[in-house]
Amino acid sequence: MSSVLGVSVGAGAVRMARPHAASPHGHIAPHSFDLQSIPVGEYQVEELAAEAIGVTLEATPGIEATAIAYRSEQHARAIRASMARQQLTNYELVPEIIAALEFAHSTGDIRGISSLVVYDLGSSGLSVSVVDAQTREVRHSERTSDISGDYLDSLIREQQIASGRIAHPADPAGLAALDALCREAKEQLSSNTAVALPSEQGLVLLAQENFESLIMLAIESSARMARDVIVRSDRPVHGVLLIGGCARIPLIAKVLERWMGVPVIVPDSPETVITRGAALLARPVRPIRASTPPGRMLDDDELSPAWLSAPPKRHRKREINGAVLTVSALAVVAAIGLGLGYGPQVLERDSQSSERPTSVSPTSAPRTTTLDPQIAVAPGTTTETEESVAVPPPRRQTTTTPPTTTPGPNTIVVPGLPPIVVPTIPTEVFPFPPPPPPPR
């Protein structure tokens, strides 16, 4: 028999929900779910969720669709990466707010409400969203970590240590154990007037009225934040949907109703509202890639979604640059050899050409260098090398005939060398005796 799976990935626990069965009309009863909660502990929550989903799918072959609720785009990206590492592809991601609205619609809790506030207080923070209940459009949403379930637990811990009944833990392990005990006390106070929990450090003793006095300022601050979100959304609201693990605390619903002036709706098992809503939204995902032939393992690029996979690296540019460097080096060596043999002629032509004005071709365009984004280029090294050794554009060769000069009486002409002019020494420098008279 086919079934679906809904998953919520919270900071404190990974929760999964499977509906029992569907009605003949395809409707799933909102309270007919098999629920499972896995504490996160020291694990990375996205990796734990992916592993839990993989184990569940292997143990229950009848599951045809999986929907995972995500909080933000960064959260969704981390979930996709973890699912890819587990080679899981038949799933879809749904926003947490949409999953919560789906479940509230299925139970009829928000029937007749067109606009409402979704107040989600979990272990890691508070999310407040103003949504259109009919179109499911999010008008405005904000999140803070200043108010959270973990913060409320810390208030209980500090109060118990200050009372003298609990010794301050000496190590992080003892502190974590005390926090877990304070969390249990908070959960029990949602249905009891007092709790007494023994521990290695002492007895955790707390009455509900003391607990409410501890958290009153934090809850009122959260109500002020919710009211500010409503003002910034510029939309009137007709109700508050209270979800998350801390929604079980009776004081929160009382404070919100007093501050908002609208009904506050607390569903049954508010910490699993998003999980069950995700299960109601689960649909089979159509595979995108063709089936893999048996015996071939998938690589990382095939397992990752397309928007997570980096484009293949291209090495052709580096090969071309290496060839340019080699050819340019040979050209430099050849130029040195030619300069040694024909240096005087070159100097003579340069001196002659420098006397004439230099003309620049208007059709020559400046050379631009395009860098491959996949190749890291050190500043001031590779770019300058490419600019200096790049092959220049071809130019038309023009042959110019040097002007012929008539050798003078003191000019010595040697083939292959420029004319050598012997200077004339004046007679005043080295006087010579007068020539003898001619014979008669």
Secondary structure as the mmCIF struct_conf table of DSSP 4:
data_model
#
loop_
_struct_conf.conf_type_id
_struct_conf.id
_struct_conf.beg_label_comp_id
_struct_conf.beg_label_asym_id
_struct_conf.beg_label_seq_id
_struct_conf.end_label_comp_id
_struct_conf.end_label_asym_id
_struct_conf.end_label_seq_id
STRN STRN1 SER A 3 VAL A 9
BEND BEND1 ALA A 11 GLY A 12
STRN STRN2 ALA A 13 PRO A 19
BEND BEND2 HIS A 20 HIS A 20
STRN STRN3 ALA A 22 ALA A 22
TURN_TY1_P TURN_TY1_P1 PRO A 24 HIS A 25
BEND BEND3 GLY A 26 GLY A 26
STRN STRN4 ILE A 28 ILE A 28
TURN_TY1_P TURN_TY1_P2 PRO A 30 HIS A 31
STRN STRN5 PHE A 33 PRO A 39
TURN_TY1_P TURN_TY1_P3 GLY A 41 GLU A 42
BEND BEND4 TYR A 43 TYR A 43
HELX_RH_AL_P HELX_RH_AL_P1 VAL A 45 ALA A 59
TURN_TY1_P TURN_TY1_P4 PRO A 61 GLY A 62
STRN STRN6 ILE A 63 TYR A 70
BEND BEND5 ARG A 71 SER A 72
HELX_RH_AL_P HELX_RH_AL_P2 GLU A 73 ARG A 85
TURN_TY1_P TURN_TY1_P5 GLN A 86 GLN A 87
BEND BEND6 ASN A 90 ASN A 90
STRN STRN7 GLU A 92 PRO A 95
HELX_RH_AL_P HELX_RH_AL_P3 GLU A 96 THR A 107
TURN_TY1_P TURN_TY1_P6 GLY A 108 GLY A 112
BEND BEND7 SER A 114 SER A 114
STRN STRN8 SER A 115 LEU A 121
BEND BEND8 SER A 123 SER A 124
STRN STRN9 LEU A 126 ASP A 132
TURN_TY1_P TURN_TY1_P7 ALA A 133 THR A 135
STRN STRN10 VAL A 138 THR A 144
BEND BEND9 SER A 145 ILE A 147
HELX_RH_AL_P HELX_RH_AL_P4 GLY A 149 SER A 163
TURN_TY1_P TURN_TY1_P8 GLY A 164 GLY A 164
BEND BEND10 ARG A 165 ARG A 165
STRN STRN11 ILE A 166 ILE A 166
HELX_LH_PP_P HELX_LH_PP_P1 ALA A 167 PRO A 169
BEND BEND11 ALA A 170 ASP A 171
HELX_RH_AL_P HELX_RH_AL_P5 PRO A 172 GLN A 188
TURN_TY1_P TURN_TY1_P9 LEU A 189 SER A 191
BEND BEND12 THR A 193 THR A 193
STRN STRN12 ALA A 194 PRO A 198
BEND BEND13 GLU A 200 GLN A 201
STRN STRN13 GLY A 202 GLY A 202
STRN STRN14 LEU A 203 ALA A 207
HELX_RH_AL_P HELX_RH_AL_P6 GLN A 208 SER A 233
TURN_TY1_P TURN_TY1_P10 ASP A 234 ASP A 234
BEND BEND14 HIS A 238 HIS A 238
STRN STRN15 VAL A 240 ILE A 243
BEND BEND15 GLY A 244 GLY A 244
HELX_RH_3T_P HELX_RH_3T_P1 GLY A 245 ARG A 248
HELX_RH_AL_P HELX_RH_AL_P7 PRO A 250 MET A 260
BEND BEND16 VAL A 262 VAL A 262
STRN STRN16 VAL A 264 ILE A 265
BEND BEND17 ASP A 268 SER A 269
HELX_RH_3T_P HELX_RH_3T_P2 PRO A 270 THR A 272
HELX_RH_AL_P HELX_RH_AL_P8 VAL A 273 LEU A 281
HELX_LH_PP_P HELX_LH_PP_P2 PRO A 284 PRO A 287
BEND BEND18 ARG A 289 ARG A 289
HELX_LH_PP_P HELX_LH_PP_P3 ALA A 290 PRO A 293
TURN_TY1_P TURN_TY1_P11 PRO A 294 GLY A 295
HELX_RH_AL_P HELX_RH_AL_P9 ASP A 300 LEU A 303
BEND BEND19 SER A 304 SER A 304
TURN_TY1_P TURN_TY1_P12 ALA A 306 LEU A 308
BEND BEND20 SER A 309 SER A 309
HELX_LH_PP_P HELX_LH_PP_P4 ALA A 310 LYS A 313
HELX_RH_AL_P HELX_RH_AL_P10 ARG A 316 SER A 354
TURN_TY1_P TURN_TY1_P13 GLU A 355 GLU A 355
BEND BEND21 ARG A 356 ARG A 356
HELX_LH_PP_P HELX_LH_PP_P5 PRO A 357 THR A 358
TURN_TY1_P TURN_TY1_P14 PRO A 362 THR A 363
HELX_LH_PP_P HELX_LH_PP_P6 SER A 364 ARG A 367
HELX_LH_PP_P HELX_LH_PP_P7 THR A 370 ASP A 372
TURN_TY1_P TURN_TY1_P15 PRO A 373 GLN A 374
BEND BEND22 ILE A 375 ILE A 375
TURN_TY1_P TURN_TY1_P16 PRO A 379 THR A 381
HELX_RH_AL_P HELX_RH_AL_P11 THR A 382 VAL A 389
BEND BEND23 ALA A 390 ALA A 390
HELX_LH_PP_P HELX_LH_PP_P8 VAL A 391 PRO A 394
HELX_LH_PP_P HELX_LH_PP_P9 THR A 401 THR A 404
TURN_TY1_P TURN_TY1_P17 PRO A 409 ASN A 410
STRN STRN17 THR A 411 ILE A 412
TURN_TY1_P TURN_TY1_P18 PRO A 415 GLY A 416
BEND BEND24 LEU A 417 LEU A 417
STRN STRN18 ILE A 420 VAL A 421
HELX_LH_PP_P HELX_LH_PP_P10 VAL A 422 PRO A 426
TURN_TY1_P TURN_TY1_P19 THR A 427 VAL A 429
BEND BEND25 PHE A 430 PHE A 430
HELX_LH_PP_P HELX_LH_PP_P11 PRO A 433 PRO A 439
#
